[in-house]
Amino acid sequence: MTTSDMIRKLCEKMNISISELARKIGQSPQNFNKKLFRETVSFSEMLEIADALGIRYEQAFILPSGIRIETGNEK
């Protein structure tokens, strides 16, 4: 699943439009749609999305032993 697919699915589950999400993170809908099309949404923007929606986003490496090395936001 691409980052854009994740964001679209998130909007569907949260019952908001892509345009509404863009405005919540301080971007124009046009600019944000271009980022989705080009697959250029940054990790920091993913954190902004999570913060704006009051949810958690994390990114992690998971070692064979189960140890997680991660970054993310805590909510």
C-alpha positions as CSV (number, residue, x, y, z in Angstrom):
1,M,0.0,0.0,0.0
2,T,1.4,3.4,-1.0
3,T,1.5,6.4,1.3
4,S,-1.3,8.0,-0.8
5,D,-3.4,4.9,-0.5
6,M,-2.9,4.9,3.3
7,I,-4.0,8.6,3.5
8,R,-7.0,8.0,1.3
9,K,-8.1,5.0,3.4
10,L,-7.5,7.0,6.6
11,C,-9.8,9.8,5.3
12,E,-12.4,7.2,4.4
13,K,-12.3,5.7,7.9
14,M,-12.2,9.1,9.6
15,N,-15.1,10.3,7.4
16,I,-13.3,13.4,6.1
17,S,-12.3,14.5,2.6
18,I,-8.8,14.9,1.4
19,S,-9.5,18.6,1.0
20,E,-10.5,18.9,4.7
21,L,-7.4,17.0,5.8
22,A,-5.2,19.3,3.7
23,R,-6.7,22.4,5.4
24,K,-6.3,20.8,8.9
25,I,-2.6,20.5,8.2
26,G,-2.3,24.0,6.8
27,Q,-2.0,23.1,3.1
28,S,-4.1,24.0,0.2
29,P,-6.1,21.0,-1.2
30,Q,-4.5,21.5,-4.6
31,N,-1.0,21.3,-3.2
32,F,-1.8,18.3,-1.0
33,N,-3.4,16.5,-3.9
34,K,-0.3,17.0,-6.0
35,K,1.8,15.5,-3.2
36,L,-0.5,12.5,-3.1
37,F,-0.3,12.1,-6.8
38,R,3.5,12.3,-6.8
39,E,3.9,10.2,-3.6
40,T,5.9,12.9,-2.0
41,V,4.2,13.2,1.4
42,S,7.0,13.4,4.0
43,F,7.3,11.6,7.3
44,S,6.9,14.9,9.1
45,E,3.7,15.5,7.2
46,M,2.4,12.1,8.2
47,L,3.0,13.1,11.8
48,E,1.2,16.4,11.2
49,I,-1.8,14.4,9.8
50,A,-1.9,12.2,12.9
51,D,-1.7,15.2,15.2
52,A,-4.4,17.0,13.3
53,L,-6.7,14.0,13.6
54,G,-5.8,13.1,17.1
55,I,-4.5,9.6,16.2
56,R,-1.1,7.9,16.4
57,Y,1.3,7.3,13.5
58,E,4.5,5.3,13.8
59,Q,7.3,4.1,11.6
60,A,9.5,1.3,12.8
61,F,12.2,-1.3,12.0
62,I,11.4,-4.7,13.5
63,L,14.3,-7.0,14.2
64,P,14.0,-10.8,14.0
65,S,14.0,-10.8,17.8
66,G,10.9,-8.6,17.9
67,I,12.8,-5.5,19.1
68,R,11.3,-2.4,17.5
69,I,13.3,0.7,16.6
70,E,10.7,3.3,15.9
71,T,9.8,6.9,15.5
72,G,6.3,8.3,15.8
73,N,4.0,10.4,17.8
74,E,2.4,9.4,21.0
75,K,-1.3,10.1,21.6
